[in-house]
């Protein structure tokens, strides 16, 4: 074996061993174990109390969305969590419905397989190219903190997929950044005025992360803009039911949509 090839193989093996996670960890505040690569768990959150609080807030918003639609968790036969991550919200959904009815969808292969092995969810790998995505059909879709990172053209693609994936009477609970950044924010404060102007004129603003793939970045949307896009791409089949400003953990706005009964995709 040539020396450069040997070096590449040895160094690659070392990198794989360094990336190999330890076992999932139990925390007193959380139902189920947390994967060591779950970056939703802040290292400073020693007991995972904030991690648990964010998950519980999402569950309450989802439950409220179902109630607004005249439905309950007991009536849900299929649920999509996208992006699921390592199950911050899905672990709580799993106590409300059979695991086999839940689909964990994410770009992160390790994360969806953790959701499958730890909580019994069906793993579904997402795609950077949303036009190639195949979601299936669902009574409930939870999409927390994804639209908050997408450019409008990708939001349109995503909502078209959601419209096609919702069963008649199905409910989609989505989150957005609706408020412009505070001018004192060290990262996005300088964008406060441009964001306000863009929201007022067109309903959305997006800034990509440096080096981010697929135009991934930070995005703001108004509820009117998002509901208008969802209405258009669904051909009028999906309508806004309710809106909660900063409803998710007092941070992100929550919008609840329903596909009208009798209007199949």
Backbone as CSV, one residue per row, in Angstrom:
resi,resn,N_x,N_y,N_z,CA_x,CA_y,CA_z,C_x,C_y,C_z
1,UNK,0.848,-1.191,0.000,0.000,0.000,0.000,0.880,1.236,0.000
2,UNK,0.569,2.194,-0.874,1.344,3.419,-0.948,1.207,4.196,0.355
3,UNK,2.299,4.897,0.698,2.317,5.620,1.970,1.184,6.640,2.095
4,UNK,0.919,7.470,1.059,-0.174,8.443,1.209,-1.521,7.769,1.476
5,UNK,-1.773,6.627,0.792,-3.024,5.913,1.000,-3.099,5.370,2.417
6,UNK,-2.000,4.853,2.929,-1.965,4.344,4.301,-2.256,5.466,5.297
7,UNK,-1.647,6.625,5.061,-1.887,7.761,5.957,-3.354,8.158,5.936
8,UNK,-3.952,8.179,4.734,-5.362,8.560,4.633,-6.244,7.573,5.382
9,UNK,-5.955,6.270,5.242,-6.798,5.274,5.912,-6.654,5.351,7.428
10,UNK,-5.418,5.511,7.887,-5.195,5.575,9.335,-5.847,6.825,9.912
11,UNK,-5.641,7.971,9.249,-6.212,9.216,9.761,-7.732,9.181,9.708
12,UNK,-8.274,8.539,8.669,-9.729,8.416,8.588,-10.278,7.568,9.718
13,UNK,-9.593,6.484,10.058,-10.027,5.645,11.168,-9.979,6.385,12.494
14,UNK,-8.948,7.191,12.689,-8.840,7.987,13.921,-9.988,8.979,14.012
15,UNK,-10.301,9.649,12.887,-11.397,10.617,12.902,-12.718,9.935,13.224
16,UNK,-12.960,8.753,12.657,-14.205,8.042,12.938,-14.304,7.670,14.404
17,UNK,-13.177,7.227,15.015,-13.196,6.860,16.434,-13.429,8.084,17.308
18,UNK,-12.857,9.232,16.902,-13.057,10.447,17.678,-14.502,10.933,17.603
19,UNK,-15.156,10.695,16.448,-16.541,11.131,16.294,-17.521,10.170,16.952
20,UNK,-17.067,8.941,17.233,-17.970,7.930,17.766,-18.510,8.389,19.114
21,UNK,-19.842,8.471,19.250,-20.386,9.010,20.500,-20.336,8.002,21.634
22,UNK,-20.392,8.510,22.844,-20.592,7.653,23.987,-22.047,7.248,24.052
23,UNK,-22.447,6.556,25.109,-23.833,6.119,25.219,-24.763,7.292,25.491
24,UNK,-26.047,7.175,25.122,-27.019,8.204,25.485,-27.061,8.388,27.000
25,UNK,-27.462,9.587,27.412,-27.363,9.964,28.821,-28.751,10.246,29.399
26,UNK,-28.965,9.793,30.639,-30.186,10.124,31.364,-30.010,11.454,32.086
27,UNK,-31.057,12.289,32.071,-31.091,13.526,32.842,-32.389,13.560,33.626
28,UNK,-32.320,14.092,34.823,-33.466,14.022,35.725,-34.699,14.739,35.181
29,UNK,-34.503,15.780,34.378,-35.633,16.589,33.922,-36.289,16.070,32.648
30,UNK,-35.694,15.055,32.017,-36.098,14.674,30.662,-36.635,13.250,30.622
31,UNK,-37.678,13.061,29.826,-38.203,11.716,29.572,-37.336,11.062,28.492
32,UNK,-36.722,9.946,28.811,-35.868,9.264,27.852,-34.463,9.826,27.848
33,UNK,-33.571,9.103,27.211,-32.166,9.495,27.179,-31.895,10.532,26.081
34,UNK,-30.839,11.293,26.266,-30.415,12.289,25.284,-29.133,11.806,24.610
35,UNK,-29.120,11.879,23.293,-27.942,11.472,22.535,-26.801,12.457,22.787
36,UNK,-25.564,11.987,22.921,-24.452,12.904,23.196,-24.192,13.920,22.089
37,UNK,-24.688,13.681,20.877,-24.514,14.639,19.787,-25.699,15.595,19.640
38,UNK,-26.662,15.508,20.523,-27.849,16.361,20.432,-27.468,17.794,20.811
39,UNK,-27.300,18.656,19.802,-26.845,20.013,20.078,-27.971,20.930,20.547
40,UNK,-29.189,20.407,20.667,-30.259,21.170,21.304,-30.101,21.178,22.824
41,UNK,-29.276,20.287,23.321,-28.980,20.242,24.749,-27.729,21.089,24.997
42,UNK,-27.927,22.276,25.596,-26.828,23.182,25.896,-25.989,22.586,27.031
43,UNK,-24.663,22.529,26.885,-23.816,21.993,27.957,-24.015,22.713,29.290
44,UNK,-24.432,23.980,29.236,-24.660,24.728,30.474,-25.972,24.333,31.152
45,UNK,-26.816,23.636,30.424,-28.111,23.179,30.952,-27.894,21.843,31.654
46,UNK,-27.306,21.899,32.848,-26.778,20.701,33.503,-27.818,19.612,33.716
47,UNK,-29.025,19.969,34.126,-30.057,18.966,34.382,-30.948,18.734,33.172
48,UNK,-30.698,19.456,32.075,-31.522,19.430,30.858,-32.914,19.993,31.112
49,UNK,-33.048,20.866,32.129,-34.346,21.444,32.462,-34.873,22.331,31.330
50,UNK,-33.979,23.114,30.711,-34.438,23.970,29.610,-34.779,23.137,28.386
51,UNK,-34.001,22.134,28.126,-34.284,21.193,27.026,-35.691,20.624,27.196
52,UNK,-36.013,20.211,28.421,-37.330,19.635,28.714,-38.420,20.697,28.565
53,UNK,-38.143,21.916,29.007,-39.123,23.000,28.935,-39.482,23.320,27.493
54,UNK,-38.489,23.362,26.618,-38.744,23.658,25.205,-39.590,22.549,24.580
55,UNK,-39.258,21.294,24.900,-40.039,20.184,24.383,-41.479,20.228,24.868
56,UNK,-41.673,20.514,26.153,-43.024,20.580,26.709,-43.815,21.726,26.096
57,UNK,-43.159,22.855,25.857,-43.827,23.982,25.219,-44.319,23.600,23.828
58,UNK,-43.497,22.868,23.079,-43.909,22.415,21.748,-45.115,21.493,21.839
59,UNK,-45.078,20.556,22.779,-46.186,19.616,22.930,-47.485,20.360,23.235
60,UNK,-47.411,21.367,24.090,-48.605,22.141,24.430,-49.140,22.890,23.209
61,UNK,-48.229,23.434,22.390,-48.672,24.141,21.188,-49.297,23.177,20.179
62,UNK,-48.731,21.990,20.052,-49.296,20.983,19.136,-50.674,20.556,19.620
63,UNK,-50.787,20.310,20.931,-52.081,19.940,21.491,-53.112,21.034,21.294
64,UNK,-52.678,22.296,21.480,-53.585,23.413,21.248,-54.005,23.521,19.794
65,UNK,-53.079,23.212,18.882,-53.406,23.229,17.464,-54.437,22.175,17.109
66,UNK,-54.291,20.988,17.676,-55.277,19.931,17.436,-56.638,20.336,17.992
67,UNK,-56.621,20.954,19.165,-57.886,21.397,19.768,-58.566,22.440,18.887
68,UNK,-57.774,23.346,18.317,-58.343,24.364,17.428,-58.988,23.730,16.204
69,UNK,-58.480,22.574,15.806,-59.026,21.858,14.653,-60.136,20.892,15.043
70,UNK,-60.476,20.871,16.343,-61.507,19.951,16.811,-61.041,18.519,16.857
71,UNK,-59.735,18.336,17.064,-59.178,16.979,17.084,-58.377,16.790,18.373
72,UNK,-57.904,15.566,18.583,-57.104,15.241,19.756,-56.017,14.261,19.361
73,UNK,-55.036,14.081,20.246,-53.958,13.144,19.951,-54.488,11.737,19.714
74,UNK,-55.555,11.380,20.416,-56.107,10.034,20.270,-56.661,9.742,18.898
75,UNK,-56.946,10.796,18.119,-57.492,10.608,16.771,-56.409,10.594,15.696
76,UNK,-55.159,10.839,16.096,-54.072,10.954,15.118,-53.514,9.574,14.783
77,UNK,-53.613,9.234,13.507,-53.101,7.936,13.084,-51.702,7.980,12.517
78,UNK,-51.212,9.197,12.186,-49.869,9.324,11.631,-49.365,10.734,11.875
79,UNK,-48.078,10.828,12.252,-47.502,12.124,12.625,-46.093,12.239,12.057
80,UNK,-45.789,13.397,11.474,-44.449,13.701,10.964,-43.815,14.772,11.837
81,UNK,-42.617,14.497,12.347,-41.807,15.494,13.053,-40.634,15.825,12.148
82,UNK,-40.634,17.046,11.594,-39.601,17.464,10.642,-39.237,18.926,10.891
83,UNK,-38.016,19.192,11.313,-36.902,18.269,11.545,-36.963,17.713,12.967
84,UNK,-36.772,16.427,13.068,-36.904,15.763,14.370,-35.681,15.957,15.260
85,UNK,-34.502,16.207,14.633,-33.289,16.189,15.428,-33.192,14.859,16.160
86,UNK,-32.698,14.912,17.382,-32.546,13.705,18.191,-33.737,13.477,19.118
87,UNK,-34.878,14.117,18.787,-36.100,13.777,19.500,-36.470,14.657,20.673
88,UNK,-36.086,15.930,20.637,-36.431,16.815,21.753,-37.954,16.893,21.931
89,UNK,-38.690,16.951,20.820,-40.152,16.999,20.876,-40.748,15.614,20.660
90,UNK,-40.154,14.846,19.788,-40.693,13.535,19.454,-40.808,12.630,20.677
91,UNK,-39.870,12.729,21.617,-39.917,11.895,22.819,-41.200,12.157,23.608
92,UNK,-41.725,13.383,23.531,-42.969,13.708,24.220,-44.184,13.303,23.389
93,UNK,-44.080,13.437,22.085,-45.153,12.951,21.225,-45.341,11.446,21.381
94,UNK,-44.244,10.745,21.692,-44.318,9.285,21.784,-45.149,8.815,22.974
95,UNK,-45.431,9.696,23.924,-46.305,9.306,25.030,-47.772,9.580,24.701
96,UNK,-48.009,10.279,23.579,-49.365,10.626,23.184,-49.928,9.714,22.109
97,UNK,-49.066,8.965,21.428,-49.521,8.102,20.339,-48.536,6.954,20.164
98,UNK,-48.973,5.853,19.555,-48.058,4.725,19.331,-46.859,5.139,18.485
99,UNK,-45.701,4.647,18.850,-44.471,5.035,18.161,-44.518,4.727,16.674
100,UNK,-45.160,3.638,16.296,-45.200,3.246,14.893,-45.958,4.251,14.037
101,UNK,-46.708,5.161,14.666,-47.455,6.170,13.925,-46.638,7.445,13.704
102,UNK,-45.429,7.507,14.279,-44.606,8.707,14.194,-43.452,8.516,13.213
103,UNK,-43.192,9.537,12.414,-42.054,9.535,11.493,-41.090,10.644,11.888
104,UNK,-39.832,10.277,12.087,-38.769,11.238,12.407,-38.010,11.551,11.125
105,UNK,-38.095,12.804,10.668,-37.476,13.198,9.402,-36.422,14.270,9.668
106,UNK,-35.224,14.050,9.156,-34.136,14.997,9.357,-33.047,14.706,8.329
107,UNK,-32.211,15.720,8.067,-31.028,15.500,7.234,-30.004,14.622,7.927
108,UNK,-30.001,14.655,9.253,-29.008,13.954,10.061,-29.389,12.486,10.209
109,UNK,-28.649,11.618,9.524,-28.959,10.188,9.546,-28.850,9.613,10.958
110,UNK,-27.822,10.031,11.692,-27.632,9.536,13.051,-28.825,9.903,13.928
111,UNK,-29.352,11.113,13.752,-30.456,11.591,14.582,-31.720,10.776,14.358
112,UNK,-32.072,10.508,13.098,-33.318,9.777,12.848,-33.200,8.326,13.295
113,UNK,-32.002,7.757,13.201,-31.844,6.380,13.669,-31.868,6.313,15.189
114,UNK,-31.426,7.371,15.850,-31.562,7.423,17.301,-33.037,7.489,17.677
115,UNK,-33.813,8.323,16.964,-35.248,8.410,17.227,-35.936,7.065,16.991
116,UNK,-35.441,6.315,16.027,-36.020,4.999,15.757,-35.672,4.007,16.857
117,UNK,-34.407,3.962,17.241,-33.976,2.966,18.232,-34.421,3.329,19.636
118,UNK,-34.459,4.616,19.960,-34.767,5.044,21.333,-36.267,5.201,21.569
119,UNK,-36.996,5.672,20.548,-38.414,5.988,20.755,-39.347,5.190,19.849
120,UNK,-38.792,4.413,18.939,-39.617,3.565,18.094,-40.196,4.235,16.871
121,UNK,-39.749,5.462,16.548,-40.285,6.178,15.391,-39.772,5.572,14.086
122,UNK,-40.487,5.861,13.012,-40.058,5.447,11.681,-39.062,6.486,11.160
123,UNK,-37.829,6.102,10.810,-36.853,7.092,10.329,-37.066,7.427,8.859
124,UNK,-36.953,8.715,8.520,-37.064,9.159,7.135,-35.999,10.211,6.889
125,UNK,-35.077,9.920,5.997,-33.988,10.861,5.704,-34.486,11.981,4.815
126,UNK,-34.286,13.207,5.241,-34.631,14.361,4.431,-33.572,14.567,3.350
127,UNK,-33.768,15.561,2.513,-32.845,15.844,1.421,-32.591,17.343,1.368
128,UNK,-31.348,17.706,1.069,-31.044,19.111,0.882,-31.817,19.697,-0.282
129,UNK,-32.005,18.893,-1.322,-32.808,19.300,-2.476,-34.259,18.913,-2.177
130,UNK,-35.035,19.853,-1.715,-36.392,19.555,-1.264,-37.285,19.019,-2.375
131,UNK,-36.953,19.348,-3.629,-37.809,18.881,-4.720,-37.782,17.355,-4.856
132,UNK,-36.777,16.692,-4.293,-36.696,15.227,-4.379,-37.284,14.541,-3.149
133,UNK,-37.840,15.303,-2.211,-38.326,14.750,-0.957,-39.635,13.986,-1.162
134,UNK,-39.754,12.846,-0.494,-40.979,12.046,-0.508,-41.391,11.817,0.931
135,UNK,-42.473,12.438,1.343,-42.813,12.441,2.762,-43.795,11.359,3.183
136,UNK,-44.749,11.009,2.336,-45.838,10.139,2.771,-47.058,10.971,3.129
137,UNK,-48.014,10.398,3.882,-49.252,11.079,4.228,-49.437,11.071,5.747
138,UNK,-49.950,12.191,6.298,-50.018,12.340,7.753,-51.267,13.088,8.191
139,UNK,-51.730,12.741,9.394,-52.797,13.490,10.058,-52.239,14.720,10.766
140,UNK,-50.961,14.660,11.174,-50.349,15.744,11.938,-48.915,15.962,11.479
141,UNK,-48.551,17.211,11.242,-47.167,17.582,10.937,-46.723,18.621,11.958
142,UNK,-45.588,18.340,12.599,-44.946,19.328,13.477,-43.649,19.752,12.813
143,UNK,-43.515,21.055,12.551,-42.309,21.592,11.911,-41.818,22.768,12.753
144,UNK,-40.980,22.458,13.724,-40.450,23.470,14.624,-39.049,23.889,14.234
145,UNK,-38.860,25.176,13.996,-37.553,25.766,13.716,-36.896,25.193,12.464
146,UNK,-37.654,25.179,11.366,-37.086,24.878,10.053,-37.332,26.046,9.104
147,UNK,-38.572,26.493,9.020,-38.885,27.650,8.188,-38.074,28.863,8.643
148,UNK,-37.726,28.891,9.916,-36.910,29.978,10.477,-35.506,30.047,9.883
149,UNK,-35.152,29.063,9.040,-33.808,29.027,8.453,-33.819,29.038,6.924
150,UNK,-35.002,29.096,6.306,-35.085,28.858,4.868,-35.420,30.109,4.068
151,UNK,-34.811,30.187,2.878,-35.148,31.204,1.898,-36.563,30.929,1.379
152,UNK,-37.238,31.976,0.925,-38.634,31.863,0.500,-38.873,30.786,-0.551
153,UNK,-37.962,30.643,-1.511,-38.202,29.649,-2.557,-38.191,28.234,-1.977
154,UNK,-37.403,28.024,-0.923,-37.366,26.715,-0.283,-38.561,26.551,0.659
155,UNK,-39.005,27.641,1.257,-40.233,27.581,2.059,-41.397,27.153,1.172
156,UNK,-41.469,27.703,-0.021,-42.542,27.337,-0.946,-42.484,25.849,-1.280
157,UNK,-41.279,25.333,-1.549,-41.142,23.902,-1.824,-41.600,23.059,-0.636
158,UNK,-41.166,23.472,0.564,-41.507,22.719,1.761,-43.018,22.713,1.992
159,UNK,-43.656,23.875,1.868,-45.092,23.939,2.113,-45.885,23.174,1.060
160,UNK,-45.375,23.121,-0.155,-46.039,22.312,-1.177,-45.985,20.834,-0.789
161,UNK,-44.838,20.389,-0.278,-44.729,19.011,0.204,-45.690,18.775,1.371
162,UNK,-45.753,19.719,2.297,-46.648,19.562,3.444,-48.107,19.502,2.993
163,UNK,-48.470,20.358,2.034,-49.851,20.353,1.534,-50.214,18.998,0.941
164,UNK,-49.281,18.422,0.201,-49.528,17.105,-0.403,-49.494,15.981,0.633
165,UNK,-48.755,16.209,1.723,-48.613,15.161,2.734,-49.773,15.130,3.726
166,UNK,-50.501,16.230,3.867,-51.591,16.274,4.835,-52.800,15.497,4.345
167,UNK,-53.314,14.652,5.209,-54.572,13.976,4.941,-55.704,14.992,5.035
168,UNK,-56.870,14.721,4.407,-58.009,15.612,4.608,-58.314,15.781,6.095
169,UNK,-58.428,17.022,6.534,-58.611,17.301,7.948,-57.324,17.303,8.735
170,UNK,-56.195,17.056,8.055,-54.900,17.003,8.721,-54.446,18.368,9.194
171,UNK,-53.610,18.373,10.237,-53.176,19.592,10.902,-51.660,19.740,10.782
172,UNK,-51.205,20.939,10.433,-49.774,21.252,10.402,-49.509,22.380,11.391
173,UNK,-48.555,22.151,12.293,-48.172,23.145,13.295,-46.751,23.587,12.963
174,UNK,-46.595,24.860,12.571,-45.332,25.382,12.069,-44.883,26.560,12.911
175,UNK,-43.570,26.788,12.971,-43.059,27.935,13.716,-42.254,28.854,12.807
176,UNK,-42.296,30.155,13.141,-41.560,31.173,12.382,-40.957,32.197,13.345
177,UNK,-39.977,32.942,12.832,-39.553,34.172,13.485,-40.407,35.280,12.876
178,UNK,-41.308,35.843,13.675,-42.166,36.894,13.160,-41.713,38.286,13.525
179,UNK,-41.001,38.397,14.648,-40.536,39.710,15.107,-39.126,39.987,14.583
180,UNK,-38.869,41.199,14.100,-37.502,41.556,13.692,-36.556,41.436,14.883
181,UNK,-35.258,41.272,14.622,-34.302,41.186,15.730,-34.224,42.499,16.492
182,UNK,-33.909,42.384,17.765,-33.682,43.574,18.574,-32.376,44.228,18.135
183,UNK,-32.348,45.529,18.103,-31.145,46.235,17.635,-29.945,46.008,18.549
184,UNK,-30.194,45.545,19.778,-29.088,45.264,20.694,-28.521,43.856,20.506
185,UNK,-29.163,43.060,19.661,-28.685,41.697,19.420,-27.309,41.766,18.769
186,UNK,-26.285,41.094,19.362,-24.929,41.213,18.824,-24.756,40.600,17.438
187,UNK,-25.599,39.646,17.098,-25.459,38.979,15.801,-26.335,39.608,14.735
188,UNK,-27.617,39.764,15.034,-28.565,40.210,14.013,-29.068,41.636,14.221
189,UNK,-28.625,42.295,15.290,-29.050,43.665,15.537,-28.851,44.601,14.363
190,UNK,-27.690,44.546,13.662,-27.491,45.437,12.511,-28.507,45.234,11.391
191,UNK,-29.215,44.081,11.397,-30.201,43.805,10.357,-31.609,44.239,10.751
192,UNK,-31.760,44.788,11.937,-33.101,45.081,12.447,-33.913,45.940,11.482
193,UNK,-33.322,47.033,11.006,-34.060,47.920,10.114,-34.359,47.271,8.763
194,UNK,-33.370,46.625,8.106,-33.690,45.939,6.850,-34.759,44.851,7.024
195,UNK,-34.721,44.125,8.143,-35.729,43.084,8.366,-37.106,43.707,8.502
196,UNK,-37.225,44.765,9.299,-38.515,45.435,9.456,-39.054,45.919,8.107
197,UNK,-38.173,46.503,7.303,-38.601,47.012,6.000,-39.049,45.876,5.082
198,UNK,-38.300,44.769,5.092,-38.638,43.640,4.229,-39.950,42.987,4.658
199,UNK,-40.165,42.858,5.961,-41.411,42.266,6.437,-42.601,43.139,6.075
200,UNK,-42.401,44.444,6.150,-43.489,45.360,5.823,-43.823,45.352,4.336
201,UNK,-42.797,45.176,3.495,-43.023,45.272,2.054,-43.329,43.931,1.390
202,UNK,-42.637,42.864,1.837,-42.811,41.577,1.164,-43.125,40.417,2.065
203,UNK,-43.022,40.602,3.372,-43.420,39.550,4.306,-42.350,38.577,4.701
204,UNK,-41.112,38.742,4.180,-40.060,37.796,4.552,-38.681,38.421,4.371
205,UNK,-37.707,37.865,5.078,-36.309,38.286,4.966,-35.449,37.084,5.317
206,UNK,-34.362,36.893,4.555,-33.474,35.749,4.781,-32.032,36.183,4.624
207,UNK,-31.172,35.732,5.539,-29.736,35.958,5.412,-29.041,34.605,5.567
208,UNK,-28.259,34.167,4.567,-27.617,32.853,4.660,-26.466,32.845,5.646
209,UNK,-26.247,31.690,6.255,-25.077,31.525,7.095,-23.830,31.464,6.215
210,UNK,-22.727,31.964,6.708,-21.472,31.904,5.969,-21.067,30.435,5.829
211,UNK,-20.924,29.981,4.604,-20.540,28.601,4.362,-21.663,27.606,4.519
212,UNK,-22.887,28.074,4.750,-24.019,27.168,4.933,-24.440,26.513,3.633
213,UNK,-24.902,25.272,3.707,-25.351,24.534,2.534,-26.818,24.850,2.253
214,UNK,-27.206,24.755,0.975,-28.597,24.859,0.548,-29.239,26.181,0.987
215,UNK,-28.470,27.264,1.015,-28.979,28.582,1.428,-29.492,28.597,2.859
216,UNK,-29.064,27.644,3.666,-29.489,27.602,5.058,-29.001,28.855,5.763
217,UNK,-29.882,29.449,6.578,-29.509,30.688,7.247,-30.500,31.051,8.322
218,UNK,-30.799,32.347,8.431,-31.736,32.847,9.436,-32.819,33.603,8.689
219,UNK,-34.091,33.319,9.035,-35.189,33.890,8.250,-36.307,34.392,9.151
220,UNK,-36.981,35.435,8.654,-38.138,36.007,9.331,-39.302,36.014,8.348
221,UNK,-40.509,35.749,8.859,-41.711,35.757,8.020,-42.877,36.323,8.814
222,UNK,-43.808,36.959,8.114,-45.062,37.341,8.747,-46.052,36.196,8.584
223,UNK,-47.009,36.130,9.496,-48.016,35.075,9.398,-48.850,35.234,8.127
224,UNK,-49.091,36.486,7.716,-49.869,36.722,6.499,-49.140,36.191,5.271
225,UNK,-47.830,36.424,5.235,-47.051,35.948,4.096,-47.043,34.426,4.049
226,UNK,-46.768,33.789,5.183,-46.671,32.330,5.195,-48.014,31.684,4.884
227,UNK,-49.087,32.203,5.470,-50.393,31.609,5.203,-50.794,31.823,3.747
228,UNK,-50.365,32.942,3.168,-50.645,33.172,1.757,-49.927,32.184,0.858
229,UNK,-48.663,31.891,1.182,-47.906,30.910,0.405,-48.541,29.528,0.529
230,UNK,-48.911,29.141,1.757,-49.504,27.818,1.973,-50.827,27.703,1.214
231,UNK,-51.629,28.763,1.243,-52.901,28.767,0.517,-52.661,28.588,-0.979
232,UNK,-51.662,29.299,-1.500,-51.396,29.246,-2.940,-50.893,27.892,-3.385
233,UNK,-49.885,27.348,-2.690,-49.299,26.082,-3.149,-50.241,24.902,-2.924
234,UNK,-51.213,25.071,-2.028,-52.176,23.983,-1.788,-53.431,24.132,-2.633
235,UNK,-53.475,25.160,-3.471,-54.669,25.396,-4.266,-55.877,25.741,-3.419
236,UNK,-55.634,26.417,-2.284,-56.726,26.812,-1.406,-57.200,25.722,-0.468
237,UNK,-56.507,24.581,-0.448,-56.961,23.462,0.378,-56.513,23.567,1.828
238,UNK,-55.454,24.346,2.088,-54.905,24.469,3.447,-55.093,25.899,3.934
239,UNK,-55.716,26.039,5.110,-55.981,27.363,5.643,-55.482,27.529,7.064
240,UNK,-55.203,28.773,7.440,-54.718,29.083,8.778,-55.863,29.001,9.777
241,UNK,-55.633,28.254,10.872,-56.619,28.109,11.938,-56.344,29.019,13.114
242,UNK,-55.073,29.082,13.552,-54.749,29.879,14.731,-53.302,30.344,14.676
243,UNK,-53.027,31.354,15.489,-51.704,31.954,15.533,-51.383,32.305,16.977
244,UNK,-50.175,31.979,17.400,-49.731,32.288,18.755,-48.385,32.998,18.677
245,UNK,-48.381,34.294,18.996,-47.147,35.058,18.928,-46.194,34.596,20.036
246,UNK,-44.985,34.242,19.635,-43.966,33.730,20.559,-44.497,32.585,21.427
247,UNK,-45.328,31.764,20.830,-45.943,30.683,21.587,-44.994,29.567,21.961
248,UNK,-43.984,29.327,21.120,-43.057,28.237,21.426,-41.918,28.786,22.271
249,UNK,-41.929,28.406,23.518,-40.898,28.789,24.477,-40.691,30.303,24.529
250,UNK,-41.778,31.054,24.328,-41.732,32.511,24.346,-40.708,33.069,23.344
251,UNK,-40.536,32.353,22.252,-39.497,32.738,21.288,-40.016,32.750,19.856
252,UNK,-40.528,31.624,19.373,-40.984,31.541,17.991,-42.508,31.559,17.917
253,UNK,-43.023,32.237,16.876,-44.464,32.258,16.638,-44.926,30.877,16.165
254,UNK,-46.153,30.531,16.505,-46.708,29.229,16.144,-47.956,29.436,15.285
255,UNK,-47.972,28.806,14.110,-49.107,28.868,13.206,-49.682,27.474,13.038
256,UNK,-50.991,27.371,13.103,-51.674,26.084,12.961,-52.515,26.129,11.685
257,UNK,-52.280,25.161,10.809,-53.006,25.052,9.546,-53.776,23.738,9.502
258,UNK,-54.844,23.723,8.721,-55.604,22.484,8.531,-55.938,22.311,7.052
259,UNK,-55.771,21.088,6.593,-56.247,20.771,5.230,-57.732,20.497,5.294
260,UNK,-58.470,21.185,4.469,-59.917,21.067,4.516,-60.372,19.634,4.238
261,UNK,-61.303,19.172,5.025,-61.853,17.825,4.834,-62.565,17.772,3.484
262,UNK,-62.484,16.606,2.857,-63.134,16.430,1.555,-62.329,16.973,0.404
263,UNK,-61.094,17.453,0.682,-60.218,17.952,-0.383,-58.932,17.151,-0.361
264,UNK,-58.907,15.958,-0.963,-57.705,15.140,-0.947,-56.589,15.780,-1.751
265,UNK,-55.337,15.393,-1.386,-54.176,15.938,-2.090,-54.127,15.427,-3.510
